[in-house]
Amino acid sequence: MSPVDQSRAHVGQAALVAVVAVVLLLVGAGMFALVNRNTPSANLGLGDQTFQGGSAERLAAEIADRGPIFYGDVSGNKERDIILQHRGDDPEKGWYAFRAAPVDRDRSCTWEWQDDEEQFRAKCDESLTAPADGEGLQQFPVRVRDGKLDVDLNAEARATTTTAG
């Protein structure tokens, strides 16, 4: 026999620590699932909710001060960058959302606001212009509900979808 007696208490302590760690992990995973169960997905597919831009009054003031707002990849698919524009004095009206790049260009060729000209110019080709309200570009309907903006990124897809009957 060894002059030093080996203790078996450390085996019990290690098992207790392992059990506590597993319980804490399960509680943490459960809390994470509970918190995130009602969170809408960033990926907006058919039938999903609209993109919520925020307070119409705050955004109208920001656009009046700094110019139109670029939202990169609001769909989660890296294919629908948009520009949010507001025209006029009433934050409840005058909203426009449209594709942030010319149709035949990639997403790096975004429209840039030219404040002195009151129009957009394409970053990659300054000869390409678009009016302040994005007329002629792919548009996304904007509604103000209870003072908050909703941009419907799926309106066009729903309009072209038919159901068999």
N, C-alpha and C positions, 0 to 999 in steps of 0.2 A: 504494500500500500504506500502511496505517496505521502511524504511528510505534510503536504498541503492538501487539505480536504477540498474537493471541488464542490462548488455550490451549484445547485440545480435551480435556484431562484431566478437566475437570468432568463431561463427558458420560459417561465411563466410571465415574466415582465415583457419579454419580446412578443409573446402571443397577445398579451393585453394591448400593447402598442399597435400591433397589426389590426386587431379587431376595431379599435378606436379609429384608426386611419380609414378603414373600409367604411365604417358607419359615417364618418365625416364626409367622405367622398360621395356616398349615396345621398346624404342630406343635401350636399352642394349641388349635385346633379338634379335632384328633385326641385330645388329652389330655382335653378336656372331654367328648367322646363316650365315651371309655373309662371315665371316672369315673362318668358318669351312665347307662351302659347297663343297670345292674342296679338302679337306684334305682326303687322302686315309685312309681307316679303318685299324686298327691294326690287325683285324681278316682277315687272308688271306684264302679265300675260292677259289673254282674253278673259274677261269676267272679273279681273282684279279691280281694286279701287283706283280712283284717279290719283295722280301725283298731287300732293297737297303742298302748295308753295308757301303758305304762311299768311300772316296778316295783310290784307289788301291795303289798308291804310299805311302801314309801315313800308311795304314794298313800293307803293306808289311814291312815297316820299324819297325812298332810296333811289329809285329810277330817275325822279326829277333832279336829284342831286348829283348822281354819278353816271346815269345812263342805263340802258337796258342790262338785264342780268343774264349771264350765261350759266346754264345748268348742264354740266357734263354728265352724260350717261345716266340720266334720271330713270331710265327703264331697267337698269341693271344688266342690259345686254350689250353695252358698248356700241350701240348703233343709233341711238336717238338723243343726241345732244340737242338741247333746245335753247332758244333765247326767249326771255320773258320781257315784254315791252308794255308800257302803259302810256297812253296818250290822253291828255285832257286833265281837268281838275277834280273830277269825281272818282274817288277810289273804288266805287261800286261799278263803274263802267269804263270802257276804253282799254280793255286788256287784250293782248295778243301774245300767242305763243307759237313759235314756228321753228322748223329745223334750223340748226345753227350753221350749216354749211350748204353751199350750192349742191344741187342734186347730183351732178356728175363729178363731184370732188370728194376726197376722203375727209375724215373728220378733223384733220389738222388744218384744213382750209376753212376756218370759221369766218363768219360775218363779223366785222368790226364796226362799231358805231362811230360815225363821223358827226360829232355834235354841231360843228359849224355848217355842215351840209344838210343836216337833218335826214341822213340816210346811212345805209350800211355799205361797206366795201369789203370784198373778199380778201382775206389775208394773203392768199397765194396769187391773186390777180386783181389788182386795183381797178381794172377796167370793168369788172363785174360789180354791179350795184343792186341794192334792193331798197324799196321804200321803207319808211319808218315803221309802218304797220305790218311789214312782211308780206304785203299783197303779192300774189304770184308764187309764193313759196309754200311748201307743205305746212299747213296750219294745224294746230291742235286747239280744240275748243276750250275756252276758259270761262269758268263761272265763279261768281262770288256767292258763297253761302255762309251766312252768319258772320260776315266780315272776313272770311278766310277764302283763299284762292284754291280752286280745284282745276287742274289741267288734265284733260282727258286724252291720254296718249293712245288710246285704243279705239277712238271713235271711228276712224277710217276703216280699221279692220272689221269692226262690228257691222258697218254699213255694207260691206261687200260679202259678209257671211250670210248664207241662207240655210234654212233648216228643211229637211225632207219632211213631207207631210203626207 
